[in-house]
Amino acid sequence: MPVKARIWSSAAGFSALIFFLIGVAGAVLQFISVYLPGLEDYMGGGDIYGLINFIIIIAVAFFALLAIFISIFGIPKFLWLVLTFLSLACIVVIPIIGLIEGNAFHYIDIAYFNSTPLDFIGFWLGAGGTFLATLIGLFVPKYY
């Protein structure tokens, strides 16, 4: 029988879980502020870039909720790290692709914060929370 970590049974695991929940809250803020208002455009085939962003933010929520749900029953440490890293990758992939294409990284611009504060705050909560959940997840004990 494989040994599973109970995420909430250690201080590191509980901290990782809290930061992951913060990351989920950030993804939800981004979804509400940016993607939900344009849902009709995405489904109508208008903006393919927006549709890809929409699918990626849904993937963040899926990976996060899957990890949190599985951690209730006990989750292998490796699986926890994979799911938190996938959530982090989904949150930061679109801004990084924008940087590669030559666009500005608008999540460090205060003018962007003034125009869409929920997206700005959501990105940093999502990226920071999932990064810290991944980092702290390295210190979750394997055995309970």
C-alpha atoms as a printed R data frame, in Angstrom:
    type eleno elety resid chain resno       x      y       z
1   ATOM     1    CA   MET     A     1   0.000  0.000   0.000
2   ATOM     2    CA   PRO     A     2   1.565  3.325  -1.040
3   ATOM     3    CA   VAL     A     3   2.159  5.859   1.682
4   ATOM     4    CA   LYS     A     4   0.326  9.144   1.148
5   ATOM     5    CA   ALA     A     5   0.927 12.513   2.722
6   ATOM     6    CA   ARG     A     6  -1.921 14.089   4.579
7   ATOM     7    CA   ILE     A     7  -1.477 17.638   3.469
8   ATOM     8    CA   TRP     A     8  -3.122 19.193   6.509
9   ATOM     9    CA   SER     A     9  -1.308 16.963   9.045
10  ATOM    10    CA   SER     A    10   1.927 18.987   9.022
11  ATOM    11    CA   ALA     A    11   2.716 22.672   9.261
12  ATOM    12    CA   ALA     A    12   4.355 22.672   5.826
13  ATOM    13    CA   GLY     A    13   1.415 20.843   4.288
14  ATOM    14    CA   PHE     A    14  -1.146 23.116   5.886
15  ATOM    15    CA   SER     A    15   0.799 26.174   4.703
16  ATOM    16    CA   ALA     A    16   0.989 24.738   1.180
17  ATOM    17    CA   LEU     A    17  -2.751 24.108   1.228
18  ATOM    18    CA   ILE     A    18  -3.482 27.673   2.392
19  ATOM    19    CA   PHE     A    19  -1.262 29.171  -0.307
20  ATOM    20    CA   PHE     A    20  -2.863 26.937  -2.907
21  ATOM    21    CA   LEU     A    21  -6.288 28.177  -1.839
22  ATOM    22    CA   ILE     A    22  -4.961 31.736  -2.216
23  ATOM    23    CA   GLY     A    23  -3.811 30.809  -5.720
24  ATOM    24    CA   VAL     A    24  -7.271 29.459  -6.527
25  ATOM    25    CA   ALA     A    25  -8.806 32.704  -5.268
26  ATOM    26    CA   GLY     A    26  -6.522 34.619  -7.621
27  ATOM    27    CA   ALA     A    27  -7.551 32.467 -10.577
28  ATOM    28    CA   VAL     A    28 -11.205 33.031  -9.700
29  ATOM    29    CA   LEU     A    29 -10.633 36.802  -9.564
30  ATOM    30    CA   GLN     A    30  -9.027 36.695 -12.998
31  ATOM    31    CA   PHE     A    31 -11.877 34.603 -14.348
32  ATOM    32    CA   ILE     A    32 -14.511 36.975 -12.980
33  ATOM    33    CA   SER     A    33 -12.806 40.172 -14.123
34  ATOM    34    CA   VAL     A    34 -11.476 39.228 -17.548
35  ATOM    35    CA   TYR     A    35 -12.894 36.027 -18.953
36  ATOM    36    CA   LEU     A    36 -16.467 35.928 -17.688
37  ATOM    37    CA   PRO     A    37 -17.529 39.234 -19.299
38  ATOM    38    CA   GLY     A    38 -16.260 38.071 -22.717
39  ATOM    39    CA   LEU     A    39 -17.728 34.570 -22.535
40  ATOM    40    CA   GLU     A    40 -20.189 35.149 -25.388
41  ATOM    41    CA   ASP     A    41 -17.394 36.342 -27.676
42  ATOM    42    CA   TYR     A    42 -15.246 33.295 -26.916
43  ATOM    43    CA   MET     A    43 -18.020 30.804 -27.537
44  ATOM    44    CA   GLY     A    44 -19.125 32.587 -30.696
45  ATOM    45    CA   GLY     A    45 -15.705 32.069 -32.272
46  ATOM    46    CA   GLY     A    46 -14.714 35.718 -32.138
47  ATOM    47    CA   ASP     A    47 -11.479 35.922 -30.172
48  ATOM    48    CA   ILE     A    48  -9.361 32.745 -30.313
49  ATOM    49    CA   TYR     A    49  -6.709 34.216 -28.007
50  ATOM    50    CA   GLY     A    50  -9.384 34.942 -25.421
51  ATOM    51    CA   LEU     A    51 -10.769 31.420 -25.795
52  ATOM    52    CA   ILE     A    52  -7.324 29.931 -25.150
53  ATOM    53    CA   ASN     A    53  -6.948 32.128 -22.051
54  ATOM    54    CA   PHE     A    54 -10.403 31.054 -20.928
55  ATOM    55    CA   ILE     A    55  -9.536 27.345 -21.290
56  ATOM    56    CA   ILE     A    56  -6.225 27.806 -19.470
57  ATOM    57    CA   ILE     A    57  -7.823 29.556 -16.490
58  ATOM    58    CA   ILE     A    58 -10.384 26.732 -16.297
59  ATOM    59    CA   ALA     A    59  -7.441 24.288 -16.299
60  ATOM    60    CA   VAL     A    60  -5.923 26.144 -13.339
61  ATOM    61    CA   ALA     A    61  -9.143 25.731 -11.393
62  ATOM    62    CA   PHE     A    62  -9.418 22.072 -12.414
63  ATOM    63    CA   PHE     A    63  -5.876 21.189 -11.309
64  ATOM    64    CA   ALA     A    64  -6.303 23.117  -8.079
65  ATOM    65    CA   LEU     A    65  -9.647 21.629  -7.135
66  ATOM    66    CA   LEU     A    66  -8.415 18.152  -8.061
67  ATOM    67    CA   ALA     A    67  -5.378 18.523  -5.800
68  ATOM    68    CA   ILE     A    68  -7.427 19.916  -2.932
69  ATOM    69    CA   PHE     A    69 -10.082 17.204  -3.254
70  ATOM    70    CA   ILE     A    70  -7.550 14.373  -3.452
71  ATOM    71    CA   SER     A    71  -5.612 15.798  -0.503
72  ATOM    72    CA   ILE     A    72  -8.657 15.251   1.705
73  ATOM    73    CA   PHE     A    73  -8.112 11.501   1.408
74  ATOM    74    CA   GLY     A    74  -4.331 11.628   1.252
75  ATOM    75    CA   ILE     A    75  -2.254 12.539  -1.761
76  ATOM    76    CA   PRO     A    76   1.182 11.358  -2.865
77  ATOM    77    CA   LYS     A    77   3.700 14.146  -2.458
78  ATOM    78    CA   PHE     A    78   4.764 13.847  -6.092
79  ATOM    79    CA   LEU     A    79   1.177 14.264  -7.302
80  ATOM    80    CA   TRP     A    80   0.727 17.333  -5.084
81  ATOM    81    CA   LEU     A    81   3.854 18.894  -6.585
82  ATOM    82    CA   VAL     A    82   2.790 18.071 -10.139
83  ATOM    83    CA   LEU     A    83  -0.690 19.554  -9.721
84  ATOM    84    CA   THR     A    84   0.559 22.728  -8.025
85  ATOM    85    CA   PHE     A    85   3.236 23.172 -10.699
86  ATOM    86    CA   LEU     A    86   0.680 22.661 -13.490
87  ATOM    87    CA   SER     A    87  -1.544 25.304 -11.910
88  ATOM    88    CA   LEU     A    88   1.398 27.704 -11.716
89  ATOM    89    CA   ALA     A    89   2.359 26.993 -15.316
90  ATOM    90    CA   CYS     A    90  -1.190 27.633 -16.526
91  ATOM    91    CA   ILE     A    91  -1.344 30.968 -14.724
92  ATOM    92    CA   VAL     A    92   1.965 32.327 -16.036
93  ATOM    93    CA   VAL     A    93   2.014 30.836 -19.550
94  ATOM    94    CA   ILE     A    94  -0.077 33.531 -21.254
95  ATOM    95    CA   PRO     A    95   1.934 36.528 -19.943
96  ATOM    96    CA   ILE     A    96   5.183 34.730 -20.810
97  ATOM    97    CA   ILE     A    97   3.963 34.018 -24.345
98  ATOM    98    CA   GLY     A    98   3.070 37.698 -24.584
99  ATOM    99    CA   LEU     A    99   6.620 38.632 -23.554
100 ATOM   100    CA   ILE     A   100   8.078 36.285 -26.176
101 ATOM   101    CA   GLU     A   101   5.863 37.888 -28.825
102 ATOM   102    CA   GLY     A   102   7.157 41.324 -27.822
103 ATOM   103    CA   ASN     A   103   4.179 42.522 -25.794
104 ATOM   104    CA   ALA     A   104   4.612 44.276 -22.484
105 ATOM   105    CA   PHE     A   105   4.257 42.388 -19.226
106 ATOM   106    CA   HIS     A   106   1.316 44.454 -18.042
107 ATOM   107    CA   TYR     A   107   1.165 42.849 -14.587
108 ATOM   108    CA   ILE     A   108   3.947 45.146 -13.380
109 ATOM   109    CA   ASP     A   109   2.390 48.332 -14.785
110 ATOM   110    CA   ILE     A   110   0.486 50.474 -12.296
111 ATOM   111    CA   ALA     A   111  -1.663 51.912 -15.115
112 ATOM   112    CA   TYR     A   112  -2.925 48.386 -15.833
113 ATOM   113    CA   PHE     A   113  -3.721 48.003 -12.140
114 ATOM   114    CA   ASN     A   114  -5.819 51.166 -12.290
115 ATOM   115    CA   SER     A   115  -7.735 49.911 -15.339
116 ATOM   116    CA   THR     A   116  -8.396 46.291 -14.242
117 ATOM   117    CA   PRO     A   117  -7.471 45.834 -10.599
118 ATOM   118    CA   LEU     A   118  -9.156 42.421 -10.191
119 ATOM   119    CA   ASP     A   119  -7.125 40.914 -13.038
120 ATOM   120    CA   PHE     A   120  -3.914 42.440 -11.685
121 ATOM   121    CA   ILE     A   121  -4.543 41.241  -8.129
122 ATOM   122    CA   GLY     A   122  -5.844 37.898  -9.367
123 ATOM   123    CA   PHE     A   123  -2.689 37.230 -11.372
124 ATOM   124    CA   TRP     A   124  -0.359 37.985  -8.482
125 ATOM   125    CA   LEU     A   125  -2.467 36.021  -5.996
126 ATOM   126    CA   GLY     A   126  -2.636 33.108  -8.426
127 ATOM   127    CA   ALA     A   127   1.031 33.128  -9.386
128 ATOM   128    CA   GLY     A   128   2.313 33.809  -5.882
129 ATOM   129    CA   GLY     A   129  -0.029 31.386  -4.155
130 ATOM   130    CA   THR     A   130   0.640 28.482  -6.478
131 ATOM   131    CA   PHE     A   131   4.391 29.183  -6.501
132 ATOM   132    CA   LEU     A   132   4.524 29.123  -2.710
133 ATOM   133    CA   ALA     A   133   2.295 26.025  -2.606
134 ATOM   134    CA   THR     A   134   4.745 24.268  -4.927
135 ATOM   135    CA   LEU     A   135   7.786 25.469  -2.999
136 ATOM   136    CA   ILE     A   136   6.383 24.615   0.431
137 ATOM   137    CA   GLY     A   137   5.045 21.334  -0.973
138 ATOM   138    CA   LEU     A   138   8.650 20.190  -1.282
139 ATOM   139    CA   PHE     A   139   8.825 20.148   2.522
140 ATOM   140    CA   VAL     A   140   5.634 18.170   3.117
141 ATOM   141    CA   PRO     A   141   6.612 14.926   4.845
142 ATOM   142    CA   LYS     A   142   6.115 11.753   2.854
143 ATOM   143    CA   TYR     A   143   4.819  9.727   5.767
144 ATOM   144    CA   TYR     A   144   1.993 10.288   8.215
